[in-house]
Amino acid sequence: MDEPAKYTLHYLPIAQEDLISILDYIASDSPSRASAFIEKLDTQIGRLERHPFLGRVPRHPKLREFGYRVLIVASYLVFYTIRGDRIEIHRVIHGSRNLDHLV
């Protein structure tokens, strides 16, 4: 029997936009692959409800200072914070992107 979720997920609007962009980008090549990948992302991010410390603390000092954690899903980085019993998903970006503009 599954253990009940201890945390709730909340996607910030920019993170929702990131997901739509990822879906659109992959779907332009293969709609079925896009759907499967978004499902994989959703499953992995959903694991945070029971295991909020699954993601690692980022190396970038500014991200650490703001309390970010990062979950790696394939080539994408999911940046989130833990606020009480709530997990806030801030960004979902490709790992090859320059992160300096995010901090």
C-alpha positions as semicolon CSV with decimal commas, in nm:
position;residue;x (nm);y (nm);z (nm)
1;M;0,000;0,000;0,000
2;D;0,133;0,344;-0,094
3;E;0,226;0,584;0,178
4;P;0,011;0,902;0,164
5;A;0,173;1,215;0,021
6;K;0,324;1,436;0,288
7;Y;0,376;1,738;0,064
8;T;0,174;1,913;-0,203
9;L;0,317;2,025;-0,536
10;H;0,265;2,374;-0,669
11;Y;0,394;2,481;-1,010
12;L;0,478;2,848;-1,047
13;P;0,344;3,002;-1,371
14;I;0,692;3,018;-1,528
15;A;0,740;2,644;-1,459
16;Q;0,406;2,574;-1,630
17;E;0,528;2,778;-1,928
18;D;0,851;2,576;-1,928
19;L;0,653;2,250;-1,947
20;I;0,440;2,380;-2,236
21;S;0,754;2,487;-2,423
22;I;0,914;2,145;-2,368
23;L;0,599;1,971;-2,488
24;D;0,573;2,195;-2,797
25;Y;0,940;2,152;-2,882
26;I;0,940;1,772;-2,862
27;A;0,594;1,746;-3,025
28;S;0,718;1,931;-3,332
29;D;0,927;1,621;-3,400
30;S;0,717;1,347;-3,239
31;P;0,386;1,406;-3,057
32;S;0,388;1,058;-2,903
33;R;0,743;1,105;-2,770
34;A;0,643;1,443;-2,629
35;S;0,348;1,293;-2,445
36;A;0,560;1,009;-2,306
37;F;0,830;1,248;-2,189
38;I;0,585;1,482;-2,015
39;E;0,438;1,176;-1,841
40;K;0,789;1,076;-1,729
41;L;0,855;1,429;-1,599
42;D;0,523;1,428;-1,416
43;T;0,597;1,091;-1,254
44;Q;0,946;1,194;-1,141
45;I;0,831;1,532;-1,008
46;G;0,537;1,360;-0,836
47;R;0,785;1,152;-0,635
48;L;0,877;1,472;-0,452
49;E;0,541;1,458;-0,268
50;R;0,677;1,166;-0,066
51;H;1,050;1,230;-0,098
52;P;1,108;1,608;-0,107
53;F;1,484;1,578;-0,057
54;L;1,522;1,355;-0,362
55;G;1,678;1,642;-0,555
56;R;2,028;1,756;-0,475
57;V;2,145;2,093;-0,349
58;P;2,277;2,289;-0,650
59;R;2,644;2,383;-0,679
60;H;2,572;2,746;-0,767
61;P;2,606;2,948;-0,441
62;K;2,316;3,183;-0,523
63;L;2,079;2,891;-0,585
64;R;2,187;2,730;-0,257
65;E;2,139;3,060;-0,075
66;F;1,777;3,079;-0,193
67;G;1,710;2,721;-0,080
68;Y;1,675;2,564;-0,422
69;R;1,707;2,194;-0,486
70;V;1,737;2,039;-0,831
71;L;1,589;1,714;-0,958
72;I;1,744;1,578;-1,276
73;V;1,505;1,410;-1,521
74;A;1,677;1,297;-1,841
75;S;1,839;1,615;-1,978
76;Y;1,617;1,851;-1,781
77;L;1,669;2,022;-1,448
78;V;1,370;2,077;-1,220
79;F;1,440;2,361;-0,976
80;Y;1,223;2,361;-0,665
81;T;1,202;2,480;-0,308
82;I;1,044;2,324;0,000
83;R;0,820;2,560;0,197
84;G;0,664;2,387;0,495
85;D;0,453;2,105;0,351
86;R;0,453;2,256;0,003
87;I;0,696;2,196;-0,282
88;E;0,716;2,484;-0,526
89;I;0,837;2,398;-0,875
90;H;1,013;2,711;-1,000
91;R;1,164;2,611;-1,336
92;V;1,205;2,311;-1,564
93;I;1,488;2,377;-1,808
94;H;1,723;2,185;-2,034
95;G;2,056;2,111;-1,871
96;S;2,252;2,264;-2,159
97;R;2,110;2,612;-2,095
98;N;2,315;2,881;-1,926
99;L;2,179;2,916;-1,572
100;D;2,331;3,258;-1,496
101;H;2,020;3,446;-1,610
102;L;1,807;3,244;-1,367
103;V;1,985;3,362;-1,053
